[in-house]
Amino acid sequence: MSQPSKILLDSPPDLDSSAVISFLGRLEHPVEVCHGPGDDTPCPLLVGKGCEKVSSAHGIIYHLDLDRPAHREILREYRRQVPADVPLRVVVQPGQERTYADLLRGLPVWTH
């Protein structure tokens, strides 16, 4: 039997992600959560270190705030580094799909 596909969920620490994690778990997808960069700790992707969470994911749900420049840069790095066969979905706030249309072009977008 093949190993379950791990999903990386990038979401802010103040967002209750338990429903998404539970749903994916019922579908037998283990979930690894990343809360994005801290104020004093940059995302390893942005400093050229790579990220084990990203490189080992079989799918990514990106739910960080695109109004923050560092979060937009992380999404750009995902687009550069994540293989095309790894599904990448982006969750945005209403209106962000228009504001960041160029960055989101070609990506499935969910509005929350």
Phi, psi and omega in degrees: 000139182285158179288141179299148180281120180278135178252133174264125178249109174268113181213152180294151183296337181272001179266128177282106183262009187300324180294318179294315180298318179296315180300310180296324177297320178295335176271010179065033173253110174296147183239132171248132184255138171234131181264014178081180183290147174274173180298325182255355184236111180286157174297133181300332178297329184277350179242019174074020182264348186073171183214121180298323179299317180289312185292338180262359182280143174261358177189152183226132170249115184258116185228032175272162188283111181291349175288346178266125183306318180296325180290323175295320180294323176298316179297320176300318179295321176303314182298326180281323191258334184279129179302150183299335181274002176262114181299133177234119178242142183241129176258126182235162173278155179308133179096334181292333179296333176273315182301320184247034184304319180297316180294325185270352184309128178086355180257141172294131184237133174247136178261135181231000000 
